[in-house]
Amino acid sequence: MENPSGEPVLLDKEDLLKRQRQEKKELQNKIQGMKKSIPKGDKQKKKEITEEISRLEKELDNRHNEELNGFKEIEADNCIEPTAEEPEDDEVQIDKTAPKMSRAQKRRNKKESEAKEREKRIQEQAEKNREGPRFVEMTSIKNSLKEIDLQIHNIPADGNCLYLAVKHQLTVSGRPSYSVTELRKKTANYMREHKDDFLPFMYNEDDDSEMSEEGFESYCKEVEKTKLWGGQLELKALSNIIGCPIKVIQANGPPTVQGETFKGPELILTYHRHLYRLGEHYNSTLPLVDEENDV
C-alpha cells in the first residue's frame, strides 16, 4: 500500500529507521549545495537560505518523530487484549453451542482491522496536505502557468532537475539539445572561462570568507562531475551557453529571467520550494492540454 505522496507504508520498524537515516544524509548533501549557491555578500539571500535550511531540518525531524510515534501507537494497539464482558445467564448456553473462531480467521480479522486503521490515517494526512505549503505552492504555480496556456511537466528529483528541465525545454522548442552530462560540462567550462562574473558572488560556506580560486575550481568540478543541485549561477551560465532567455515561474513573486537581452522564444521552467521534502526543485513546462480532450 502507498500513501498519497507515493511513498510505501512501512510495516517494519527497521526499514523505517534505515530510510530515515538515508533521508538525513540526503538532506545534508542538499544543504551543502544550497549554501554554495548563495552569492557572496548577498546577506538577504544568505538569510533566506539559512531560514530555509532550518525549516527543512525541523520539518524532517518532525516527520521522523511522527513516523516513529505512529509505530509506537500501532505496537501499543496490537498489545492490548480485548476485555470480554461477562455473559448474561441466558447467553451461556448460546456461547457453548456457537462455532469457535479459528486462529486463521482471527489473523485475517486482525489484518483487516490494521489495514483499515492505516487507510484512515492516510486519508487524514491527505486532508491535512491540502492545507499545507506544498498544495498552496503547486496551486499558485499551476494558476500562473494556466494564464499563459502552459502546464507542468514533471522532472525527476535526483539532483539533475535543472539540467533535465533545460534539456526538455530545448527538445520541445525544437532547438539543438544536449545530454545532462554535456550540459553540466558546458556549464562548468563557461563558469571557468568567465570566472570574474561568478567568483565575486561566491563564498566559503564555513566562514563566509571570499572563495579562493582553488575553491572555485573545486565547485566547478562538482558542477561537472556530480549531481550538485543547480541554482541562479548555473541558470545564468546555461542561458549564455544556449543563447536564449530562461524564465522561471515561482509561487511567490514575479517570474525571474536570465538572459533577457537574448532574442527568440524563452525556455520556461517552474521552481518549487515545497514539492519535495529535501528542498528546491525545478520542473519543465508543456502547452496546456484541454481537460475535455485529455484522456
C-alpha atoms as an extended CHARMM CRD file, in Angstrom:
* protein
*
       295  EXT
         1         1  MET       CA              0.0000000000        0.0000000000        0.0000000000  PROA      1               0.0000000000
         2         2  GLU       CA              1.2180000000        3.5520000000       -0.6780000000  PROA      2               0.0000000000
         3         3  ASN       CA              0.4290000000        6.8690000000        0.9730000000  PROA      3               0.0000000000
         4         4  PRO       CA             -0.7780000000        9.9270000000       -1.0640000000  PROA      4               0.0000000000
         5         5  SER       CA              2.8030000000       11.1190000000       -1.6540000000  PROA      5               0.0000000000
         6         6  GLY       CA              3.6400000000        7.8420000000       -3.4060000000  PROA      6               0.0000000000
         7         7  GLU       CA              5.8880000000        6.5050000000       -0.6420000000  PROA      7               0.0000000000
         8         8  PRO       CA              5.2970000000        2.9760000000        0.6540000000  PROA      8               0.0000000000
         9         9  VAL       CA              3.7620000000        2.4530000000        4.0580000000  PROA      9               0.0000000000
        10        10  LEU       CA              6.4610000000        0.6680000000        6.0340000000  PROA      10              0.0000000000
        11        11  LEU       CA              5.3860000000       -2.2540000000        8.1810000000  PROA      11              0.0000000000
        12        12  ASP       CA              8.8770000000       -2.9790000000        9.5410000000  PROA      12              0.0000000000
        13        13  LYS       CA             10.3930000000       -0.5450000000       12.0090000000  PROA      13              0.0000000000
        14        14  GLU       CA             13.9480000000       -1.3430000000       10.9200000000  PROA      14              0.0000000000
        15        15  ASP       CA             13.0310000000       -0.3540000000        7.3400000000  PROA      15              0.0000000000
        16        16  LEU       CA             11.7070000000        2.9540000000        8.6370000000  PROA      16              0.0000000000
        17        17  LEU       CA             14.8670000000        3.7050000000       10.6290000000  PROA      17              0.0000000000
        18        18  LYS       CA             17.0350000000        2.8230000000        7.6220000000  PROA      18              0.0000000000
        19        19  ARG       CA             15.0530000000        5.1620000000        5.3550000000  PROA      19              0.0000000000
        20        20  GLN       CA             15.1960000000        7.9610000000        7.9140000000  PROA      20              0.0000000000
        21        21  ARG       CA             18.9840000000        7.6750000000        8.1290000000  PROA      21              0.0000000000
        22        22  GLN       CA             19.2060000000        7.8880000000        4.3300000000  PROA      22              0.0000000000
        23        23  GLU       CA             16.9140000000       10.9400000000        4.2510000000  PROA      23              0.0000000000
        24        24  LYS       CA             19.0920000000       12.7260000000        6.8310000000  PROA      24              0.0000000000
        25        25  LYS       CA             22.1900000000       12.0190000000        4.7350000000  PROA      25              0.0000000000
        26        26  GLU       CA             20.4980000000       13.2940000000        1.5760000000  PROA      26              0.0000000000
        27        27  LEU       CA             19.3390000000       16.4360000000        3.3820000000  PROA      27              0.0000000000
        28        28  GLN       CA             22.8960000000       17.2230000000        4.5000000000  PROA      28              0.0000000000
        29        29  ASN       CA             24.1270000000       16.8790000000        0.9200000000  PROA      29              0.0000000000
        30        30  LYS       CA             21.2990000000       19.1310000000       -0.2070000000  PROA      30              0.0000000000
        31        31  ILE       CA             22.1350000000       21.7400000000        2.4310000000  PROA      31              0.0000000000
        32        32  GLN       CA             25.7300000000       21.8780000000        1.2310000000  PROA      32              0.0000000000
        33        33  GLY       CA             24.5560000000       22.6120000000       -2.2860000000  PROA      33              0.0000000000
        34        34  MET       CA             22.1500000000       25.2880000000       -1.0440000000  PROA      34              0.0000000000
        35        35  LYS       CA             24.9170000000       27.0650000000        0.8820000000  PROA      35              0.0000000000
        36        36  LYS       CA             27.2420000000       27.0060000000       -2.1030000000  PROA      36              0.0000000000
        37        37  SER       CA             24.5860000000       28.6200000000       -4.3130000000  PROA      37              0.0000000000
        38        38  ILE       CA             24.4430000000       31.8240000000       -2.2000000000  PROA      38              0.0000000000
        39        39  PRO       CA             26.1830000000       34.7120000000       -3.9780000000  PROA      39              0.0000000000
        40        40  LYS       CA             28.9970000000       36.2100000000       -1.9330000000  PROA      40              0.0000000000
        41        41  GLY       CA             27.9650000000       39.2440000000        0.0590000000  PROA      41              0.0000000000
        42        42  ASP       CA             24.2360000000       38.6890000000       -0.5540000000  PROA      42              0.0000000000
        43        43  LYS       CA             23.1260000000       38.8530000000        3.0730000000  PROA      43              0.0000000000
        44        44  GLN       CA             19.4240000000       38.7120000000        2.2250000000  PROA      44              0.0000000000
        45        45  LYS       CA             19.8960000000       35.5280000000        0.1710000000  PROA      45              0.0000000000
        46        46  LYS       CA             22.0520000000       34.0520000000        2.9150000000  PROA      46              0.0000000000
        47        47  LYS       CA             19.3520000000       34.8160000000        5.4930000000  PROA      47              0.0000000000
        48        48  GLU       CA             16.6810000000       33.2030000000        3.2880000000  PROA      48              0.0000000000
        49        49  ILE       CA             18.8050000000       30.1040000000        2.7190000000  PROA      49              0.0000000000
        50        50  THR       CA             19.6330000000       29.8340000000        6.4400000000  PROA      50              0.0000000000
        51        51  GLU       CA             15.9410000000       30.0640000000        7.3460000000  PROA      51              0.0000000000
        52        52  GLU       CA             15.0830000000       27.5260000000        4.6500000000  PROA      52              0.0000000000
        53        53  ILE       CA             17.7440000000       25.1050000000        5.9340000000  PROA      53              0.0000000000
        54        54  SER       CA             16.3860000000       25.4520000000        9.4660000000  PROA      54              0.0000000000
        55        55  ARG       CA             12.8720000000       24.8100000000        8.1810000000  PROA      55              0.0000000000
        56        56  LEU       CA             13.9350000000       21.7300000000        6.2230000000  PROA      56              0.0000000000
        57        57  GLU       CA             15.8020000000       20.2630000000        9.1930000000  PROA      57              0.0000000000
        58        58  LYS       CA             12.8880000000       20.9210000000       11.5430000000  PROA      58              0.0000000000
        59        59  GLU       CA             10.3680000000       19.5280000000        9.0440000000  PROA      59              0.0000000000
        60        60  LEU       CA             12.4130000000       16.3510000000        8.5850000000  PROA      60              0.0000000000
        61        61  ASP       CA             12.8490000000       15.8930000000       12.3580000000  PROA      61              0.0000000000
        62        62  ASN       CA              9.1350000000       16.4090000000       12.9790000000  PROA      62              0.0000000000
        63        63  ARG       CA              8.1520000000       13.9560000000       10.2690000000  PROA      63              0.0000000000
        64        64  HSD       CA             10.5620000000       11.3410000000       11.5420000000  PROA      64              0.0000000000
        65        65  ASN       CA              9.2060000000       11.7510000000       15.0790000000  PROA      65              0.0000000000
        66        66  GLU       CA              5.6330000000       11.4240000000       13.8100000000  PROA      66              0.0000000000
        67        67  GLU       CA              6.5180000000        8.2460000000       11.9190000000  PROA      67              0.0000000000
        68        68  LEU       CA              8.1890000000        6.7170000000       14.9650000000  PROA      68              0.0000000000
        69        69  ASN       CA              5.2860000000        7.7220000000       17.1970000000  PROA      69              0.0000000000
        70        70  GLY       CA              2.9050000000        6.1540000000       14.6960000000  PROA      70              0.0000000000
        71        71  PHE       CA              4.7770000000        2.8580000000       15.0170000000  PROA      71              0.0000000000
        72        72  LYS       CA              4.6260000000        3.0760000000       18.7950000000  PROA      72              0.0000000000
        73        73  GLU       CA              0.8600000000        3.6110000000       18.6850000000  PROA      73              0.0000000000
        74        74  ILE       CA              0.3520000000        0.6450000000       16.3700000000  PROA      74              0.0000000000
        75        75  GLU       CA              2.5430000000       -1.5710000000       18.5520000000  PROA      75              0.0000000000
        76        76  ALA       CA              0.6580000000       -0.4740000000       21.6500000000  PROA      76              0.0000000000
        77        77  ASP       CA             -2.6810000000       -1.1610000000       19.9620000000  PROA      77              0.0000000000
        78        78  ASN       CA             -1.5300000000       -4.6360000000       18.9770000000  PROA      78              0.0000000000
        79        79  CYS       CA             -0.5630000000       -5.4300000000       22.5870000000  PROA      79              0.0000000000
        80        80  ILE       CA             -3.9620000000       -4.6060000000       24.0390000000  PROA      80              0.0000000000
        81        81  GLU       CA             -6.1430000000       -7.6460000000       24.5160000000  PROA      81              0.0000000000
        82        82  PRO       CA             -9.8820000000       -7.0190000000       24.3210000000  PROA      82              0.0000000000
        83        83  THR       CA            -11.6870000000       -7.3810000000       27.6210000000  PROA      83              0.0000000000
        84        84  ALA       CA            -14.5000000000       -9.8880000000       27.4100000000  PROA      84              0.0000000000
        85        85  GLU       CA            -17.7720000000       -8.8850000000       29.0150000000  PROA      85              0.0000000000
        86        86  GLU       CA            -19.4030000000      -11.2290000000       31.4570000000  PROA      86              0.0000000000
        87        87  PRO       CA            -22.2070000000      -13.0700000000       29.6240000000  PROA      87              0.0000000000
        88        88  GLU       CA            -25.7340000000      -12.9740000000       30.8830000000  PROA      88              0.0000000000
        89        89  ASP       CA            -27.1150000000      -16.2450000000       32.2650000000  PROA      89              0.0000000000
        90        90  ASP       CA            -29.3390000000      -16.7890000000       29.2620000000  PROA      90              0.0000000000
        91        91  GLU       CA            -26.3670000000      -16.2750000000       26.8890000000  PROA      91              0.0000000000
        92        92  VAL       CA            -24.1810000000      -19.0070000000       28.3850000000  PROA      92              0.0000000000
        93        93  GLN       CA            -25.9450000000      -21.8260000000       26.5730000000  PROA      93              0.0000000000
        94        94  ILE       CA            -25.7620000000      -19.9210000000       23.2310000000  PROA      94              0.0000000000
        95        95  ASP       CA            -21.9890000000      -19.3550000000       23.6230000000  PROA      95              0.0000000000
        96        96  LYS       CA            -21.4430000000      -23.0710000000       24.2740000000  PROA      96              0.0000000000
        97        97  THR       CA            -23.1320000000      -24.0480000000       21.0390000000  PROA      97              0.0000000000
        98        98  ALA       CA            -21.6830000000      -21.2570000000       18.8330000000  PROA      98              0.0000000000
        99        99  PRO       CA            -18.8340000000      -22.3010000000       16.4830000000  PROA      99              0.0000000000
       100       100  LYS       CA            -15.3730000000      -21.3290000000       17.7540000000  PROA      100             0.0000000000
       101       101  MET       CA            -13.4340000000      -18.8130000000       15.5730000000  PROA      101             0.0000000000
       102       102  SER       CA            -10.2960000000      -20.3480000000       14.0360000000  PROA      102             0.0000000000
       103       103  ARG       CA             -6.8530000000      -18.8580000000       14.5170000000  PROA      103             0.0000000000
       104       104  ALA       CA             -6.5850000000      -18.1920000000       10.7950000000  PROA      104             0.0000000000
       105       105  GLN       CA             -9.8150000000      -16.1800000000       10.8770000000  PROA      105             0.0000000000
       106       106  LYS       CA             -8.5710000000      -14.2290000000       13.8740000000  PROA      106             0.0000000000
       107       107  ARG       CA             -5.3970000000      -13.3490000000       11.9790000000  PROA      107             0.0000000000
       108       108  ARG       CA             -7.4010000000      -12.2670000000        8.9330000000  PROA      108             0.0000000000
       109       109  ASN       CA             -9.6490000000      -10.1100000000       11.0940000000  PROA      109             0.0000000000
       110       110  LYS       CA             -6.6300000000       -8.5110000000       12.7340000000  PROA      110             0.0000000000
       111       111  LYS       CA             -5.0020000000       -7.7290000000        9.3810000000  PROA      111             0.0000000000
       112       112  GLU       CA             -8.2350000000       -6.2020000000        8.0750000000  PROA      112             0.0000000000
       113       113  SER       CA             -8.5070000000       -4.0390000000       11.1880000000  PROA      113             0.0000000000
       114       114  GLU       CA             -4.9070000000       -2.8460000000       10.8390000000  PROA      114             0.0000000000
       115       115  ALA       CA             -5.3950000000       -2.1230000000        7.1390000000  PROA      115             0.0000000000
       116       116  LYS       CA             -8.4980000000       -0.0360000000        7.8670000000  PROA      116             0.0000000000
       117       117  GLU       CA             -6.6100000000        1.9060000000       10.5320000000  PROA      117             0.0000000000
       118       118  ARG       CA             -3.7180000000        2.6320000000        8.1590000000  PROA      118             0.0000000000
       119       119  GLU       CA             -6.1120000000        3.7270000000        5.4270000000  PROA      119             0.0000000000
       120       120  LYS       CA             -7.8370000000        6.0420000000        7.8830000000  PROA      120             0.0000000000
       121       121  ARG       CA             -4.5370000000        7.6670000000        8.8150000000  PROA      121             0.0000000000
       122       122  ILE       CA             -3.5960000000        8.0510000000        5.1500000000  PROA      122             0.0000000000
       123       123  GLN       CA             -6.8830000000        9.8100000000        4.4120000000  PROA      123             0.0000000000
       124       124  GLU       CA             -6.4460000000       12.0920000000        7.4210000000  PROA      124             0.0000000000
       125       125  GLN       CA             -2.9460000000       13.0320000000        6.2410000000  PROA      125             0.0000000000
       126       126  ALA       CA             -4.2240000000       13.6670000000        2.7330000000  PROA      126             0.0000000000
       127       127  GLU       CA             -6.7390000000       16.1620000000        4.1050000000  PROA      127             0.0000000000
       128       128  LYS       CA             -4.0020000000       17.9240000000        6.0670000000  PROA      128             0.0000000000
       129       129  ASN       CA             -1.8100000000       18.0850000000        2.9510000000  PROA      129             0.0000000000
       130       130  ARG       CA             -4.4950000000       20.0280000000        1.1070000000  PROA      130             0.0000000000
       131       131  GLU       CA             -3.9280000000       22.8790000000        3.5460000000  PROA      131             0.0000000000
       132       132  GLY       CA             -0.1270000000       22.5890000000        3.5710000000  PROA      132             0.0000000000
       133       133  PRO       CA              2.5500000000       24.6850000000        1.7900000000  PROA      133             0.0000000000
       134       134  ARG       CA              3.0810000000       22.0720000000       -0.9320000000  PROA      134             0.0000000000
       135       135  PHE       CA             -0.5530000000       22.2320000000       -2.0780000000  PROA      135             0.0000000000
       136       136  VAL       CA             -0.6900000000       26.0390000000       -1.8450000000  PROA      136             0.0000000000
       137       137  GLU       CA              2.5510000000       26.4340000000       -3.8180000000  PROA      137             0.0000000000
       138       138  MET       CA              1.5210000000       23.9790000000       -6.5360000000  PROA      138             0.0000000000
       139       139  THR       CA             -1.8860000000       25.6410000000       -6.9430000000  PROA      139             0.0000000000
       140       140  SER       CA             -0.2660000000       29.0700000000       -7.3410000000  PROA      140             0.0000000000
       141       141  ILE       CA              2.2170000000       27.8630000000       -9.9550000000  PROA      141             0.0000000000
       142       142  LYS       CA             -0.4560000000       25.9860000000      -11.9300000000  PROA      142             0.0000000000
       143       143  ASN       CA             -2.6620000000       29.0950000000      -11.9780000000  PROA      143             0.0000000000
       144       144  SER       CA              0.2410000000       31.2480000000      -13.2480000000  PROA      144             0.0000000000
       145       145  LEU       CA              1.0000000000       28.7370000000      -15.9960000000  PROA      145             0.0000000000
       146       146  LYS       CA             -2.6530000000       28.4720000000      -16.9860000000  PROA      146             0.0000000000
       147       147  GLU       CA             -2.6920000000       32.2100000000      -17.7500000000  PROA      147             0.0000000000
       148       148  ILE       CA             -0.0790000000       31.6110000000      -20.4560000000  PROA      148             0.0000000000
       149       149  ASP       CA             -1.5860000000       28.2980000000      -21.6380000000  PROA      149             0.0000000000
       150       150  LEU       CA              1.0800000000       26.0850000000      -20.0980000000  PROA      150             0.0000000000
       151       151  GLN       CA              1.1400000000       23.1870000000      -17.6580000000  PROA      151             0.0000000000
       152       152  ILE       CA              3.8190000000       21.4840000000      -15.5510000000  PROA      152             0.0000000000
       153       153  HSD       CA              5.9450000000       18.6910000000      -16.9970000000  PROA      153             0.0000000000
       154       154  ASN       CA              7.3550000000       16.6980000000      -14.0740000000  PROA      154             0.0000000000
       155       155  ILE       CA             11.1260000000       16.2100000000      -13.8420000000  PROA      155             0.0000000000
       156       156  PRO       CA             12.7640000000       13.5660000000      -11.5930000000  PROA      156             0.0000000000
       157       157  ALA       CA             14.1830000000       14.8810000000       -8.3090000000  PROA      157             0.0000000000
       158       158  ASP       CA             17.6710000000       13.3990000000       -8.4970000000  PROA      158             0.0000000000
       159       159  GLY       CA             19.9720000000       16.4350000000       -8.2960000000  PROA      159             0.0000000000
       160       160  ASN       CA             19.9010000000       16.9040000000      -12.0870000000  PROA      160             0.0000000000
       161       161  CYS       CA             16.4760000000       18.5530000000      -12.1870000000  PROA      161             0.0000000000
       162       162  LEU       CA             17.6970000000       21.9180000000      -13.5270000000  PROA      162             0.0000000000
       163       163  TYR       CA             19.6650000000       20.3330000000      -16.3680000000  PROA      163             0.0000000000
       164       164  LEU       CA             16.9010000000       17.8330000000      -17.1730000000  PROA      164             0.0000000000
       165       165  ALA       CA             14.3360000000       20.6560000000      -17.2730000000  PROA      165             0.0000000000
       166       166  VAL       CA             16.5230000000       22.7240000000      -19.6300000000  PROA      166             0.0000000000
       167       167  LYS       CA             17.1510000000       19.6440000000      -21.7980000000  PROA      167             0.0000000000
       168       168  HSD       CA             13.3820000000       19.0390000000      -22.0490000000  PROA      168             0.0000000000
       169       169  GLN       CA             12.7330000000       22.6810000000      -22.9620000000  PROA      169             0.0000000000
       170       170  LEU       CA             15.3450000000       22.5690000000      -25.7120000000  PROA      170             0.0000000000
       171       171  THR       CA             13.6960000000       19.4520000000      -27.1450000000  PROA      171             0.0000000000
       172       172  VAL       CA             10.0950000000       20.7300000000      -27.1010000000  PROA      172             0.0000000000
       173       173  SER       CA             11.1260000000       24.1120000000      -28.5350000000  PROA      173             0.0000000000
       174       174  GLY       CA             12.9060000000       22.4650000000      -31.4620000000  PROA      174             0.0000000000
       175       175  ARG       CA             16.3790000000       23.6810000000      -30.5230000000  PROA      175             0.0000000000
       176       176  PRO       CA             19.5370000000       21.5180000000      -30.6010000000  PROA      176             0.0000000000
       177       177  SER       CA             19.5880000000       19.5640000000      -27.3610000000  PROA      177             0.0000000000
       178       178  TYR       CA             22.3010000000       18.1490000000      -25.1250000000  PROA      178             0.0000000000
       179       179  SER       CA             22.5800000000       15.3680000000      -22.6040000000  PROA      179             0.0000000000
       180       180  VAL       CA             22.7390000000       16.1870000000      -18.8940000000  PROA      180             0.0000000000
       181       181  THR       CA             26.4360000000       15.2800000000      -18.8990000000  PROA      181             0.0000000000
       182       182  GLU       CA             27.0780000000       17.7100000000      -21.7650000000  PROA      182             0.0000000000
       183       183  LEU       CA             25.0770000000       20.4920000000      -20.1240000000  PROA      183             0.0000000000
       184       184  ARG       CA             26.9590000000       20.0700000000      -16.8530000000  PROA      184             0.0000000000
       185       185  LYS       CA             30.3100000000       20.1080000000      -18.6260000000  PROA      185             0.0000000000
       186       186  LYS       CA             29.3900000000       23.1900000000      -20.6900000000  PROA      186             0.0000000000
       187       187  THR       CA             28.1490000000       24.9600000000      -17.5400000000  PROA      187             0.0000000000
       188       188  ALA       CA             31.3330000000       24.2340000000      -15.6080000000  PROA      188             0.0000000000
       189       189  ASN       CA             33.5500000000       25.3390000000      -18.5270000000  PROA      189             0.0000000000
       190       190  TYR       CA             31.5660000000       28.5520000000      -19.0420000000  PROA      190             0.0000000000
       191       191  MET       CA             31.9380000000       29.4180000000      -15.3670000000  PROA      191             0.0000000000
       192       192  ARG       CA             35.6920000000       28.7560000000      -15.5550000000  PROA      192             0.0000000000
       193       193  GLU       CA             36.0520000000       30.9090000000      -18.7000000000  PROA      193             0.0000000000
       194       194  HSD       CA             34.0210000000       33.7360000000      -17.1130000000  PROA      194             0.0000000000
       195       195  LYS       CA             35.3330000000       33.4210000000      -13.5970000000  PROA      195             0.0000000000
       196       196  ASP       CA             35.1190000000       37.1690000000      -12.9390000000  PROA      196             0.0000000000
       197       197  ASP       CA             31.3460000000       37.0310000000      -13.4940000000  PROA      197             0.0000000000
       198       198  PHE       CA             30.8540000000       34.3000000000      -10.8820000000  PROA      198             0.0000000000
       199       199  LEU       CA             33.6650000000       34.2070000000       -8.3040000000  PROA      199             0.0000000000
       200       200  PRO       CA             32.7990000000       37.6030000000       -6.6820000000  PROA      200             0.0000000000
       201       201  PHE       CA             29.3680000000       36.2130000000       -5.7770000000  PROA      201             0.0000000000
       202       202  MET       CA             30.6430000000       33.0040000000       -4.1870000000  PROA      202             0.0000000000
       203       203  TYR       CA             31.9070000000       32.4000000000       -0.6650000000  PROA      203             0.0000000000
       204       204  ASN       CA             33.1350000000       29.6230000000        1.5910000000  PROA      204             0.0000000000
       205       205  GLU       CA             30.2180000000       28.0990000000        3.4640000000  PROA      205             0.0000000000
       206       206  ASP       CA             32.2840000000       27.5000000000        6.6120000000  PROA      206             0.0000000000
       207       207  ASP       CA             33.3350000000       31.0740000000        7.4340000000  PROA      207             0.0000000000
       208       208  ASP       CA             31.6570000000       33.3240000000        4.8090000000  PROA      208             0.0000000000
       209       209  SER       CA             35.0870000000       34.3380000000        3.5240000000  PROA      209             0.0000000000
       210       210  GLU       CA             35.7460000000       35.0830000000       -0.1340000000  PROA      210             0.0000000000
       211       211  MET       CA             36.0340000000       31.8900000000       -2.1440000000  PROA      211             0.0000000000
       212       212  SER       CA             39.5470000000       31.2120000000       -3.3570000000  PROA      212             0.0000000000
       213       213  GLU       CA             40.4110000000       30.2480000000       -6.9100000000  PROA      213             0.0000000000
       214       214  GLU       CA             41.0810000000       26.7230000000       -5.6470000000  PROA      214             0.0000000000
       215       215  GLY       CA             37.6400000000       26.6320000000       -4.0550000000  PROA      215             0.0000000000
       216       216  PHE       CA             36.0730000000       27.9580000000       -7.2610000000  PROA      216             0.0000000000
       217       217  GLU       CA             37.7350000000       25.2270000000       -9.3190000000  PROA      217             0.0000000000
       218       218  SER       CA             36.5580000000       22.6180000000       -6.8160000000  PROA      218             0.0000000000
       219       219  TYR       CA             32.9880000000       23.9440000000       -7.1640000000  PROA      219             0.0000000000
       220       220  CYS       CA             33.1920000000       23.7970000000      -10.9540000000  PROA      220             0.0000000000
       221       221  LYS       CA             34.3850000000       20.1940000000      -10.7540000000  PROA      221             0.0000000000
       222       222  GLU       CA             31.3310000000       19.3410000000       -8.6200000000  PROA      222             0.0000000000
       223       223  VAL       CA             29.0690000000       21.0190000000      -11.1730000000  PROA      223             0.0000000000
       224       224  GLU       CA             30.6530000000       18.9170000000      -13.9350000000  PROA      224             0.0000000000
       225       225  LYS       CA             31.1560000000       15.5510000000      -12.2200000000  PROA      225             0.0000000000
       226       226  THR       CA             28.4700000000       15.2070000000       -9.5160000000  PROA      226             0.0000000000
       227       227  LYS       CA             24.7280000000       15.7120000000       -9.0640000000  PROA      227             0.0000000000
       228       228  LEU       CA             25.2420000000       19.0630000000       -7.3350000000  PROA      228             0.0000000000
       229       229  TRP       CA             21.9510000000       20.9630000000       -7.4120000000  PROA      229             0.0000000000
       230       230  GLY       CA             21.9130000000       23.9080000000       -9.8040000000  PROA      230             0.0000000000
       231       231  GLY       CA             20.6940000000       27.3990000000       -8.9010000000  PROA      231             0.0000000000
       232       232  GLN       CA             20.8740000000       31.0030000000      -10.1460000000  PROA      232             0.0000000000
       233       233  LEU       CA             24.5710000000       30.8410000000      -11.0400000000  PROA      233             0.0000000000
       234       234  GLU       CA             24.0590000000       27.7860000000      -13.1990000000  PROA      234             0.0000000000
       235       235  LEU       CA             20.9380000000       29.2880000000      -14.7990000000  PROA      235             0.0000000000
       236       236  LYS       CA             22.9590000000       32.3510000000      -15.7660000000  PROA      236             0.0000000000
       237       237  ALA       CA             25.6390000000       30.1590000000      -17.3500000000  PROA      237             0.0000000000
       238       238  LEU       CA             23.1100000000       27.9720000000      -19.1980000000  PROA      238             0.0000000000
       239       239  SER       CA             21.3090000000       31.0000000000      -20.6280000000  PROA      239             0.0000000000
       240       240  ASN       CA             24.5640000000       32.3150000000      -22.0930000000  PROA      240             0.0000000000
       241       241  ILE       CA             25.5920000000       28.8780000000      -23.3800000000  PROA      241             0.0000000000
       242       242  ILE       CA             22.2900000000       28.3360000000      -25.1960000000  PROA      242             0.0000000000
       243       243  GLY       CA             21.8860000000       31.9690000000      -26.2080000000  PROA      243             0.0000000000
       244       244  CYS       CA             18.2670000000       32.4270000000      -25.1590000000  PROA      244             0.0000000000
       245       245  PRO       CA             16.2680000000       33.7420000000      -22.1840000000  PROA      245             0.0000000000
       246       246  ILE       CA             15.3180000000       31.3020000000      -19.4120000000  PROA      246             0.0000000000
       247       247  LYS       CA             12.2090000000       32.2530000000      -17.4300000000  PROA      247             0.0000000000
       248       248  VAL       CA             11.4440000000       30.6400000000      -14.0690000000  PROA      248             0.0000000000
       249       249  ILE       CA              7.8470000000       30.6750000000      -12.7570000000  PROA      249             0.0000000000
       250       250  GLN       CA              7.5300000000       30.5450000000       -8.9600000000  PROA      250             0.0000000000
       251       251  ALA       CA              4.7280000000       30.7230000000       -6.4210000000  PROA      251             0.0000000000
       252       252  ASN       CA              5.9290000000       33.8190000000       -4.5990000000  PROA      252             0.0000000000
       253       253  GLY       CA              6.7930000000       36.9190000000       -6.5650000000  PROA      253             0.0000000000
       254       254  PRO       CA              7.1150000000       37.5800000000      -10.3060000000  PROA      254             0.0000000000
       255       255  PRO       CA              8.9870000000       35.2510000000      -12.6600000000  PROA      255             0.0000000000
       256       256  THR       CA             12.7680000000       35.5820000000      -12.8210000000  PROA      256             0.0000000000
       257       257  VAL       CA             14.5400000000       35.7760000000      -16.1810000000  PROA      257             0.0000000000
       258       258  GLN       CA             18.1590000000       35.0490000000      -17.0840000000  PROA      258             0.0000000000
       259       259  GLY       CA             19.4790000000       36.2820000000      -20.4350000000  PROA      259             0.0000000000
       260       260  GLU       CA             16.8390000000       38.9530000000      -21.0540000000  PROA      260             0.0000000000
       261       261  THR       CA             18.9630000000       40.5000000000      -23.8140000000  PROA      261             0.0000000000
       262       262  PHE       CA             18.8080000000       37.3880000000      -25.9700000000  PROA      262             0.0000000000
       263       263  LYS       CA             16.2230000000       37.1860000000      -28.7420000000  PROA      263             0.0000000000
       264       264  GLY       CA             13.9340000000       34.2990000000      -29.5530000000  PROA      264             0.0000000000
       265       265  PRO       CA             11.4440000000       32.2080000000      -27.5720000000  PROA      265             0.0000000000
       266       266  GLU       CA             12.3480000000       31.7390000000      -23.9240000000  PROA      266             0.0000000000
       267       267  LEU       CA             12.7080000000       28.4480000000      -22.0640000000  PROA      267             0.0000000000
       268       268  ILE       CA             10.1370000000       28.2920000000      -19.2600000000  PROA      268             0.0000000000
       269       269  LEU       CA             10.7840000000       26.3360000000      -16.0610000000  PROA      269             0.0000000000
       270       270  THR       CA              8.9860000000       26.1920000000      -12.7110000000  PROA      270             0.0000000000
       271       271  TYR       CA             10.6750000000       26.4840000000       -9.3210000000  PROA      271             0.0000000000
       272       272  HSD       CA              9.3290000000       24.6730000000       -6.2510000000  PROA      272             0.0000000000
       273       273  ARG       CA             10.3560000000       25.0470000000       -2.6100000000  PROA      273             0.0000000000
       274       274  HSD       CA              7.9100000000       22.5700000000       -1.0660000000  PROA      274             0.0000000000
       275       275  LEU       CA              7.3100000000       19.9070000000       -3.7120000000  PROA      275             0.0000000000
       276       276  TYR       CA              9.8200000000       17.5180000000       -2.1440000000  PROA      276             0.0000000000
       277       277  ARG       CA             10.9440000000       17.2380000000        1.4580000000  PROA      277             0.0000000000
       278       278  LEU       CA             14.6350000000       17.7200000000        0.6760000000  PROA      278             0.0000000000
       279       279  GLY       CA             14.2700000000       21.2350000000       -0.7560000000  PROA      279             0.0000000000
       280       280  GLU       CA             14.1520000000       23.1350000000       -4.0270000000  PROA      280             0.0000000000
       281       281  HSD       CA             13.2350000000       21.5530000000       -7.3420000000  PROA      281             0.0000000000
       282       282  TYR       CA             12.8500000000       22.5740000000      -10.9870000000  PROA      282             0.0000000000
       283       283  ASN       CA             10.2110000000       21.2610000000      -13.3980000000  PROA      283             0.0000000000
       284       284  SER       CA              9.7030000000       21.9180000000      -17.0870000000  PROA      284             0.0000000000
       285       285  THR       CA              6.5250000000       23.0080000000      -18.9040000000  PROA      285             0.0000000000
       286       286  LEU       CA              4.3600000000       21.9630000000      -21.8440000000  PROA      286             0.0000000000
       287       287  PRO       CA              1.4220000000       23.5150000000      -23.7160000000  PROA      287             0.0000000000
       288       288  LEU       CA             -1.7790000000       23.2630000000      -21.6980000000  PROA      288             0.0000000000
       289       289  VAL       CA             -3.9740000000       20.3160000000      -22.6610000000  PROA      289             0.0000000000
       290       290  ASP       CA             -7.7280000000       20.8870000000      -22.8250000000  PROA      290             0.0000000000
       291       291  GLU       CA             -9.1640000000       18.8130000000      -19.9610000000  PROA      291             0.0000000000
       292       292  GLU       CA            -12.1380000000       17.8200000000      -22.0890000000  PROA      292             0.0000000000
       293       293  ASN       CA             -9.8010000000       16.2380000000      -24.6500000000  PROA      293             0.0000000000
       294       294  ASP       CA             -7.3240000000       14.8850000000      -22.1350000000  PROA      294             0.0000000000
       295       295  VAL       CA             -7.7280000000       11.1000000000      -21.9830000000  PROA      295             0.0000000000
